[in-house]
Amino acid sequence: MRCLYCDRNIDKQTIKSVFLKEDELCPECRRQLRVNRKILDFDGMKVETFFEYDGIFRSLLLQFKECHDEALKNVFLYDLSEYINIRYFGYKILFVPSSKAKLEQRGFNHLEEIFSEVRLKKADGLRMIEDGSQEGKNLEERRKMSTNYVYTGAPHKKILVVDDVVTTGSSLKGVYNCVKTSAGKVKVLSLAYKCFTLHY
Ligand SMILES: [Zn+2]
């Protein structure tokens, strides 16, 4: 088997592979993609994140999203799926939707693929009101996007909002606010964060 990132041969006979499911990255790439769990606070909205949006994570996510390299879908949550299952037990996952144009262009929902090993039930009913992508927008314009979501799904006791990368936190905050009216508890998870958004 070859590493999906660097193409080096992976020696399957490592002790680790006996206990864990097979990693599709070599040990060196896995070391670079190390989990750096953080809880960010965006004006009272807590967001759990696992990776810095940089280096190998960024390359892998772009390759997965934009090059339709679906073989990569399990590398991100490789040893995190079980953690998520336990930590968010009883929550229903609500993915932050991509713009319609992006979704059509990709032909698949990358978040659904990445979280396919997570056993939590999925909720739906969230959509963007205005179909604008964040790309090419400045910070001020992004902040205004915070109200561009509407939730028309069923009310749930516990909802876990899931996104891939948190930047300003504004679009997540918009989702959080509109979902909050239909759920008892709302938690937020983003695979990665861009470091300049860190709030201390
Ligand atoms: Zn590698």
Boltz pocket constraint, residues with backbone or C-beta under 6 A from the ligand:
constraints:
  - pocket:
      binder: B
      contacts: [[A, 3], [A, 4], [A, 5], [A, 6], [A, 7], [A, 8], [A, 25], [A, 26], [A, 27], [A, 28], [A, 29], [A, 30]]
      max_distance: 6.0
